[in-house]
Amino acid sequence: MRLLFVVIFSLNATFVAAQSDRFYYGADLSYVNQMEDCGADYKRGGISEDPYKIFADLGTNLVRVRLWVDPSWWQEPLDQPNGVKPVYNNLEDVKKTIQRAKAEGMDVMLGLHYSDFWADPGRQLIPREWLKSAKNDSILADSVYVYTQRVLTELDSEGLMPEFIKVGNENNGGILTQVPEENGFEVAETIASGTDWQRNALLFNSGIQAVRDIGKQSTINPKIVLHWSNLDGVAWWYQQMIEAGVTDFDVIGFSYYYAWHGGSISQLETTVQNLVEQFPEYDVMAVETGYLWSDEYGGIINEPDPEYLPVVPGKQLEYMADYGRAVMRAGGAGVIFWEPAWVDTPCKTPWGTGSSHTHVAFFDPVNTNFMEQGGCAWPNREYYENLDAPKAIFKVDMTGQEVSGDGIYVTGVFTGDDDWELKQMADEGDDIYSYFTYLPNNSEGAFYFVNGENWDGRESVPSECADRWETDREYKMGKQETVFAYKWGSCEQVYTGNDINVIFKVDMANSGMDVSDGVYITGE
């Protein structure tokens, strides 16, 4: 029997750094309180459940939440449904989020935007109440200190001190560099450059000092996180900050989305590895990411990684599991998924009604039911037990078969303690179903497919390819990602769009070797 292989080569040797005491599987749940007030009924298995409990049960151990200085001026004019509060993501709302997260045993990362609106690479708007001091750096720095101190003192007094404080948000463009338009949140004037390192140091260090001063006397002494967006430029930015005197922080944070930054999971791993090596005194964390499970809804994350097609919930899970493994393998401290509970409701945003994340959230858009086969399962610890194990993908083509309402499953000797447990396969469309796991190099074992969640639905494997016990299919893992794809009940292998061409080239121009007999290649 000839196996179908997908081989991925990397020029970088695998690097496994000493892991932090704890790896963080995070979720930004900043919208949850508002979504519930807007009518969202989060369910799991069709039963209403506290979304914080759902995430904690699935392995999330860190909740990120954003805080705006005073968002009331733009939130209050929005015509929201009855029962919806006029303002969210202010301090009172953040307190509720922290309480709910800690009640479920999860740590918290508080993101201080130092803005009334989203701070991001292109928008670092000074809060309205600080505008009189916008061009006086020393007074602005004092405002940062006093505000940070006030927020953390109040949180600590109520037993709500976060474990992490993120000073700023996606500060590619600096911090507090822009004046907003009078009646909106677009940029009216840019008053400072993002590369004014002396100014950056003054403002960032004011926030950092406030955290340190409160942390010395609080019940929790939080770690301090900084935040750059993109894989490109991340090492440069942190080096510039450190050389400018911004050194008293704990975590090198960054955003990485395929849709906005390009790149690949391999590049992500290499970047984290390089950061860990270049800045050994700091932890490294992907503090913001996201990935889509559907291309049928409009939204702000619309470009899938071509290595993870088609766009279905199962591929969202596969992408995020590979993402988490890459960060962990490179020595990173954690990954945070941005807004996996931002579902559609009648509530309004500045741009319209509903969610910009319908196609990314871990809840289906019809019943707000937790999609067990989607990205929600990415914190599953079994994905991270053997970081050296390559990925195995099992696929079956059900063309011409009547598929059970329970779905298609695979089972075999590859799931550790759950050997022969039925594993539900993801519906990729076009009658193709898939399941991925990670199996040791050069391992082998038996498997077969099952139609429905009942052993009576197992396929009959033809004798000519029943290489295990004359009844079951056989897999043999290589050292790289391997795909085992067949038609149901057949020995016929199927092409599923994941195959790639690998071209090997060698330049012999300066080798000084006689190549009259040709040049050959060999390998495993």
VOFIPA-731312 format. One record per residue (C-alpha): residue in one letter; z, x, y. Coordinates in steps of 0.25 Angstrom, whole numbers, plus 5000, padded with zeros to 4 digits. Each point is the difference from the previous one (the first is absolute). Last residue first. Layout:
N
(a, (Z, X, Y))
...
END
This chain:
524
(e, (5015, 5057, 5037))
(g, (4992, 5011, 5005))
(t, (4986, 5007, 5000))
(i, (4990, 5003, 5010))
(y, (4987, 5008, 4999))
(v, (4992, 5009, 5008))
(g, (4985, 5004, 4996))
(d, (4995, 5011, 4991))
(s, (4995, 5008, 5012))
(v, (5013, 4998, 5007))
(d, (5004, 5015, 5000))
(m, (5012, 5001, 5009))
(g, (5002, 5007, 5014))
(s, (5008, 4988, 5004))
(n, (4995, 4999, 5014))
(a, (4990, 4989, 4998))
(m, (5006, 4993, 4988))
(d, (5005, 4987, 5007))
(v, (5006, 4991, 4990))
(k, (4998, 4985, 4999))
(f, (5007, 4989, 4992))
(i, (4996, 4985, 5003))
(v, (5010, 4989, 4996))
(n, (4993, 4986, 5000))
(i, (5010, 4989, 5001))
(d, (5003, 4988, 4992))
(n, (5009, 4989, 5006))
(g, (4989, 4989, 5001))
(t, (5004, 4994, 4987))
(y, (4990, 5005, 4990))
(v, (5003, 4995, 4986))
(q, (5003, 5006, 4987))
(e, (4994, 4992, 4988))
(c, (5010, 5000, 4988))
(s, (5002, 4985, 5001))
(g, (5010, 4990, 4999))
(w, (5001, 4999, 5015))
(k, (4990, 5009, 5007))
(y, (5006, 5014, 5002))
(a, (5006, 5009, 5011))
(f, (5010, 5012, 4998))
(v, (5001, 5007, 5013))
(t, (5006, 5014, 5001))
(e, (5006, 5007, 5012))
(q, (5002, 5015, 4997))
(k, (5006, 5009, 4989))
(g, (4993, 4992, 4989))
(m, (5006, 4988, 4993))
(k, (4996, 4995, 4987))
(y, (5000, 4985, 4998))
(e, (4998, 4993, 4987))
(r, (4996, 4985, 4997))
(d, (5007, 4993, 4989))
(t, (4998, 4994, 4986))
(e, (4995, 5012, 4991))
(w, (5014, 5006, 5002))
(r, (4996, 5006, 5013))
(d, (4985, 5003, 5001))
(a, (4996, 4985, 5000))
(c, (4986, 5004, 5006))
(e, (4991, 4998, 4987))
(s, (5010, 4990, 4995))
(p, (4997, 4990, 5012))
(v, (5013, 4997, 5008))
(s, (5004, 4985, 4998))
(e, (5006, 4996, 5014))
(r, (5014, 4995, 5001))
(g, (5002, 4986, 5004))
(d, (5010, 4996, 4989))
(w, (5009, 5010, 5006))
(n, (5002, 4991, 5012))
(e, (5000, 5002, 5014))
(g, (4985, 4997, 5001))
(n, (4988, 5008, 4995))
(v, (5006, 5013, 4995))
(f, (4994, 5014, 5000))
(y, (5002, 5012, 4991))
(f, (5008, 5013, 5000))
(a, (5003, 5012, 4992))
(g, (5004, 5014, 5004))
(e, (4997, 5013, 5005))
(s, (5006, 5010, 5010))
(n, (4992, 5012, 5005))
(n, (5007, 5000, 5013))
(p, (5011, 4989, 5001))
(l, (4997, 4986, 5004))
(y, (5000, 4993, 5013))
(t, (4997, 4985, 5001))
(f, (4989, 4991, 5004))
(y, (4995, 4986, 4995))
(s, (4986, 4994, 5002))
(y, (4993, 4987, 4998))
(i, (4985, 4998, 5002))
(d, (4993, 4987, 5000))
(d, (4992, 5001, 5012))
(g, (5014, 5001, 5008))
(e, (5010, 5011, 5000))
(d, (5011, 4991, 4993))
(a, (5012, 5010, 4998))
(m, (5005, 5001, 4986))
(q, (5013, 4995, 4995))
(k, (5008, 5010, 4991))
(l, (5004, 4994, 4986))
(e, (5011, 5009, 4995))
(w, (4995, 5009, 4988))
(d, (5009, 5012, 5005))
(d, (5010, 4995, 5011))
(d, (5009, 5012, 4998))
(g, (4988, 5009, 5004))
(t, (4988, 4992, 5004))
(f, (4989, 5007, 4993))
(v, (5000, 4995, 4986))
(g, (4992, 4988, 5002))
(t, (4998, 4987, 5007))
(v, (4990, 4994, 5009))
(y, (5000, 4986, 5006))
(i, (4990, 4990, 5006))
(g, (5004, 4988, 5007))
(d, (5010, 4988, 4998))
(g, (4989, 4990, 5002))
(s, (4993, 5006, 4988))
(v, (4986, 5006, 5002))
(e, (4988, 4993, 4993))
(q, (4991, 5012, 4996))
(g, (4986, 5002, 5004))
(t, (5003, 5012, 5009))
(m, (5014, 5005, 4997))
(d, (4998, 5014, 5004))
(v, (5013, 5008, 4997))
(k, (5006, 5012, 5008))
(f, (5011, 5010, 4997))
(i, (5003, 5010, 5011))
(a, (5008, 5012, 4997))
(k, (5005, 5008, 5012))
(p, (5004, 5015, 4998))
(a, (5015, 5004, 4996))
(d, (5005, 5011, 5009))
(l, (5009, 4990, 5008))
(n, (5007, 4995, 4988))
(e, (5011, 4990, 5003))
(y, (4993, 4995, 5013))
(y, (4992, 4988, 4995))
(e, (5012, 4995, 4992))
(r, (5008, 4999, 5012))
(n, (4993, 4988, 5005))
(p, (5000, 5002, 5015))
(w, (4985, 4995, 5000))
(a, (5003, 4987, 4994))
(c, (4997, 4992, 5013))
(g, (4986, 5005, 5000))
(g, (4995, 4989, 4992))
(q, (5002, 4994, 4986))
(e, (5013, 4994, 5003))
(m, (4994, 4993, 5012))
(f, (5012, 4994, 5007))
(n, (4997, 4985, 5003))
(t, (4997, 4996, 5014))
(n, (4993, 4988, 4994))
(v, (4986, 5001, 5005))
(p, (5000, 5014, 5007))
(d, (5005, 5007, 4988))
(f, (5012, 5009, 5003))
(f, (5000, 5016, 5000))
(a, (4994, 5000, 5014))
(v, (4987, 5008, 5002))
(h, (4989, 4989, 5000))
(t, (5009, 4991, 5009))
(h, (5003, 5011, 5009))
(s, (4995, 4996, 5014))
(s, (5009, 4988, 4998))
(g, (5000, 4986, 5007))
(t, (4995, 4995, 5013))
(g, (4993, 5008, 5011))
(w, (5000, 5014, 5007))
(p, (5013, 5000, 5007))
(t, (5006, 4995, 4987))
(k, (5003, 4986, 4996))
(c, (5008, 4993, 4990))
(p, (4993, 4989, 4991))
(t, (5003, 5009, 4988))
(d, (4991, 5011, 4992))
(v, (5008, 5011, 4993))
(w, (5006, 5013, 5006))
(a, (5008, 5003, 4987))
(p, (4994, 5014, 4997))
(e, (5002, 5004, 5014))
(w, (4997, 5015, 5000))
(f, (5003, 5007, 4986))
(i, (5009, 5012, 5002))
(v, (4999, 5013, 4991))
(g, (5011, 5010, 4996))
(a, (5006, 5014, 5000))
(g, (4988, 5008, 4998))
(g, (4999, 5012, 4990))
(a, (4985, 5000, 4997))
(r, (5003, 4992, 4987))
(m, (5007, 4990, 5008))
(v, (4990, 4998, 5010))
(a, (4989, 4999, 4990))
(r, (5007, 4991, 4991))
(g, (5003, 4990, 5011))
(y, (4985, 5000, 5004))
(d, (4996, 4999, 4985))
(a, (5009, 4988, 4998))
(m, (4995, 4994, 5014))
(y, (4986, 5001, 4995))
(e, (5002, 4994, 4987))
(l, (5008, 4988, 5005))
(q, (4989, 4997, 5011))
(k, (4990, 5002, 4988))
(g, (5007, 4989, 4992))
(p, (5000, 4991, 5012))
(v, (4985, 5000, 5001))
(v, (4990, 5008, 5009))
(p, (4991, 5006, 4990))
(l, (5001, 5011, 5001))
(y, (5010, 5011, 5002))
(e, (4992, 5013, 5001))
(p, (4993, 4994, 5011))
(d, (5013, 4999, 5009))
(p, (4999, 4986, 5006))
(e, (4997, 4998, 5015))
(n, (5006, 4987, 5005))
(i, (5014, 5002, 5005))
(i, (5002, 4993, 5013))
(g, (4996, 4986, 4995))
(g, (4990, 4990, 4996))
(y, (5001, 4994, 4987))
(e, (4991, 5000, 4988))
(d, (5001, 5015, 4997))
(s, (5012, 4999, 4991))
(w, (5011, 5010, 4995))
(l, (5001, 5008, 5013))
(y, (5008, 5013, 5002))
(g, (5011, 5004, 5009))
(t, (5007, 5013, 5005))
(e, (5012, 5004, 5009))
(v, (5011, 5009, 4999))
(a, (4993, 5010, 4991))
(m, (5012, 5010, 4999))
(v, (5003, 5014, 5001))
(d, (5014, 5006, 5000))
(y, (5002, 5012, 5009))
(e, (5006, 5014, 4999))
(p, (4988, 5004, 4991))
(f, (4990, 4998, 5011))
(q, (4987, 5007, 4996))
(e, (5002, 4998, 4985))
(v, (5004, 4986, 5001))
(l, (4989, 4997, 5010))
(n, (4990, 5007, 4991))
(q, (5004, 4992, 4988))
(v, (4999, 4987, 5009))
(t, (4986, 5003, 5004))
(t, (4995, 5004, 4986))
(e, (5005, 4987, 4995))
(l, (4994, 4992, 5011))
(q, (4987, 5007, 4998))
(s, (5000, 4996, 4985))
(i, (5003, 4986, 5003))
(s, (4988, 5000, 5009))
(g, (4995, 5002, 5014))
(g, (4996, 4989, 5010))
(h, (5010, 4998, 5011))
(w, (5000, 4985, 5004))
(a, (4996, 4993, 4987))
(y, (5006, 5011, 4991))
(y, (5014, 4998, 5007))
(y, (5009, 5012, 5002))
(s, (5012, 4999, 5010))
(f, (5009, 5012, 5002))
(g, (5015, 5004, 5000))
(i, (5005, 5014, 5000))
(v, (5015, 4997, 4997))
(d, (5013, 5007, 5004))
(f, (5000, 5002, 5015))
(d, (5006, 5010, 5009))
(t, (4988, 5009, 5003))
(v, (4993, 4994, 5013))
(g, (5000, 5013, 5007))
(a, (4986, 5001, 5005))
(e, (4996, 5009, 4988))
(i, (5006, 4989, 4991))
(m, (4991, 4990, 5007))
(q, (4988, 5009, 4999))
(q, (5002, 5002, 4985))
(y, (5002, 4986, 4998))
(w, (4987, 4996, 5006))
(w, (4992, 5011, 4993))
(a, (5005, 4996, 4986))
(v, (4996, 4986, 5003))
(g, (4987, 5003, 5006))
(d, (4991, 4993, 4989))
(l, (5009, 4992, 4991))
(n, (5001, 4988, 5010))
(s, (5011, 4994, 5008))
(w, (5012, 5008, 5005))
(h, (5014, 4996, 4999))
(l, (5014, 5006, 5002))
(v, (5012, 4997, 4991))
(i, (5015, 5002, 5002))
(k, (5010, 4999, 4989))
(p, (5011, 4991, 5003))
(n, (5015, 5004, 5000))
(i, (5006, 4987, 4994))
(t, (5014, 4995, 5003))
(s, (4998, 5005, 5014))
(q, (5007, 5011, 5008))
(k, (4990, 5012, 4999))
(g, (4988, 4990, 4998))
(i, (5002, 4995, 5014))
(d, (4998, 5013, 5007))
(r, (4989, 5004, 4990))
(v, (4992, 4987, 5003))
(a, (5002, 5002, 5015))
(q, (4996, 5015, 4999))
(i, (4987, 4995, 4992))
(g, (4996, 4990, 5011))
(s, (5002, 5011, 5011))
(n, (4993, 5010, 4992))
(f, (4988, 4991, 4999))
(l, (4999, 4999, 5015))
(l, (5002, 5014, 5004))
(a, (4992, 5006, 4989))
(n, (4988, 4991, 5003))
(r, (5001, 5004, 5014))
(q, (4999, 5014, 4997))
(w, (4989, 4998, 4990))
(d, (4991, 4993, 5009))
(t, (4990, 4998, 4989))
(g, (5001, 4985, 5000))
(s, (4996, 5001, 5015))
(a, (5008, 4992, 5010))
(i, (4998, 4989, 5010))
(t, (4989, 4991, 4993))
(e, (4998, 4988, 5008))
(a, (4997, 4985, 4998))
(v, (5001, 5000, 4985))
(e, (4999, 4987, 4993))
(f, (5013, 4992, 4997))
(g, (4999, 4989, 5010))
(n, (5004, 4994, 5013))
(e, (5001, 5012, 5009))
(e, (4992, 5010, 4992))
(p, (5008, 5009, 4992))
(v, (5004, 5014, 5005))
(q, (4997, 5012, 4990))
(t, (5006, 5013, 4995))
(l, (5014, 4995, 4994))
(i, (4998, 5009, 4988))
(g, (4988, 5009, 4997))
(g, (4987, 4995, 4996))
(n, (5001, 5004, 4985))
(n, (5014, 4993, 5001))
(e, (4998, 4991, 4988))
(n, (5014, 4993, 5003))
(g, (5012, 5006, 5007))
(v, (5013, 5006, 4995))
(k, (5001, 4994, 4986))
(i, (5014, 4998, 4997))
(f, (5004, 5001, 4985))
(e, (5012, 4996, 4992))
(p, (5002, 4988, 5009))
(m, (5013, 4996, 5007))
(l, (5003, 4986, 4997))
(g, (5015, 4999, 4999))
(e, (5002, 4992, 5012))
(s, (5005, 5011, 5009))
(d, (4989, 5009, 4995))
(l, (4989, 4990, 5004))
(e, (5006, 4999, 5014))
(t, (5002, 5015, 5002))
(l, (4986, 5003, 4994))
(v, (4993, 4990, 5011))
(r, (5009, 5006, 5011))
(q, (4997, 5014, 4997))
(t, (4985, 4998, 4999))
(y, (5000, 4993, 5013))
(v, (5008, 5010, 5007))
(y, (4992, 5012, 4995))
(v, (4987, 4994, 5002))
(s, (5004, 4996, 5014))
(d, (5005, 5014, 5003))
(a, (4986, 5006, 4996))
(l, (4994, 4990, 5010))
(i, (5009, 5005, 5011))
(s, (4996, 5014, 4997))
(d, (4985, 4997, 4998))
(n, (4999, 4993, 5014))
(k, (4986, 4994, 4999))
(a, (5004, 4987, 4992))
(s, (5013, 4999, 5007))
(k, (4997, 4986, 5007))
(l, (4993, 4997, 4987))
(w, (5013, 5000, 4991))
(e, (5002, 4985, 5000))
(r, (4986, 4998, 4996))
(p, (5000, 5009, 4988))
(i, (4991, 5012, 5001))
(l, (4987, 4997, 4991))
(q, (4996, 5011, 4990))
(r, (4987, 4994, 4995))
(g, (4988, 5008, 4994))
(p, (5008, 5006, 4988))
(d, (5009, 4989, 4999))
(a, (5012, 4993, 5007))
(w, (5000, 4985, 4997))
(f, (5006, 4992, 5012))
(d, (5012, 5001, 5009))
(s, (5001, 5015, 4998))
(y, (5009, 5011, 4996))
(h, (4995, 4997, 4986))
(l, (5013, 5003, 4993))
(g, (4998, 4998, 4985))
(l, (5012, 4997, 4992))
(m, (4999, 5006, 4986))
(v, (5010, 4992, 4990))
(d, (5006, 5002, 4987))
(m, (4999, 4989, 4989))
(g, (5012, 4995, 4992))
(e, (4996, 4985, 5001))
(a, (5010, 4997, 5011))
(k, (4995, 5013, 5007))
(a, (4986, 4993, 5002))
(r, (5006, 4987, 5005))
(q, (5009, 5006, 5010))
(i, (4990, 5009, 5005))
(t, (4990, 4989, 5002))
(k, (5010, 4992, 5007))
(k, (5004, 5011, 5009))
(v, (4985, 5002, 5004))
(d, (4999, 4986, 5004))
(e, (5012, 5001, 5010))
(l, (4994, 5014, 5005))
(n, (4986, 4995, 5003))
(n, (4990, 4999, 4990))
(y, (4999, 4985, 5002))
(v, (5000, 4991, 5012))
(p, (4998, 4985, 5003))
(k, (5006, 4995, 4987))
(v, (4992, 4991, 4992))
(g, (5006, 4987, 4997))
(n, (4988, 4992, 5005))
(p, (4987, 5007, 4999))
(q, (4996, 5011, 5010))
(d, (4993, 5000, 5013))
(l, (5000, 5014, 5004))
(p, (5006, 5002, 5014))
(e, (5013, 5005, 4994))
(q, (4994, 5012, 4993))
(w, (4994, 5007, 5012))
(w, (5012, 5001, 5009))
(s, (5010, 4999, 4989))
(p, (4995, 5014, 4993))
(d, (5012, 5007, 5007))
(v, (5003, 5014, 4994))
(w, (4992, 4998, 4987))
(l, (5007, 5003, 4986))
(r, (4992, 5002, 4987))
(v, (5006, 4999, 4986))
(r, (4998, 5009, 4988))
(v, (5006, 4996, 4987))
(l, (5004, 5010, 4989))
(n, (5003, 4999, 4985))
(t, (4988, 4991, 4995))
(g, (5001, 5000, 4985))
(l, (4995, 4986, 4996))
(d, (5013, 4994, 5001))
(a, (5002, 5005, 5014))
(f, (4987, 4994, 5005))
(i, (5003, 4986, 4994))
(k, (5014, 5001, 5005))
(y, (4995, 5002, 5015))
(p, (4990, 4989, 4998))
(d, (5012, 4990, 4997))
(e, (4994, 4991, 4989))
(s, (4992, 4987, 4998))
(i, (4996, 4998, 4986))
(g, (4985, 5000, 4996))
(g, (5002, 5013, 4992))
(r, (5005, 5007, 5013))
(k, (4999, 4992, 5012))
(y, (5001, 5002, 5015))
(d, (5000, 4987, 5008))
(a, (4993, 5003, 5014))
(g, (5004, 4989, 5010))
(c, (4999, 5008, 5013))
(d, (5015, 5002, 5000))
(e, (4997, 5007, 4986))
(m, (4989, 5008, 5007))
(q, (5009, 5004, 5012))
(n, (5010, 5006, 4991))
(v, (4990, 5007, 4991))
(y, (4992, 5007, 5011))
(s, (5007, 5014, 5000))
(l, (5000, 5001, 4985))
(d, (4994, 5014, 5000))
(a, (5001, 5004, 4985))
(g, (5005, 5013, 4994))
(y, (5001, 5007, 4986))
(y, (5009, 5012, 5004))
(f, (5001, 5012, 4991))
(r, (5015, 5004, 4999))
(d, (5006, 5014, 4998))
(s, (4988, 5006, 5006))
(q, (4990, 5006, 4990))
(a, (4998, 5015, 4998))
(a, (4985, 5001, 5002))
(v, (4990, 4998, 4989))
(f, (4986, 5006, 5004))
(t, (4988, 4997, 4992))
(a, (4990, 5011, 5002))
(n, (4990, 4997, 5012))
(l, (4985, 5000, 4997))
(s, (5001, 4986, 4994))
(f, (4991, 4994, 4989))
(i, (4999, 4985, 4997))
(v, (4995, 4997, 4986))
(v, (4996, 4986, 4996))
(f, (4997, 5000, 4985))
(l, (4994, 4990, 4990))
(l, (5003, 5003, 4986))
(r, (4990, 5002, 4989))
(m, (5004, 4995, 4986))
END
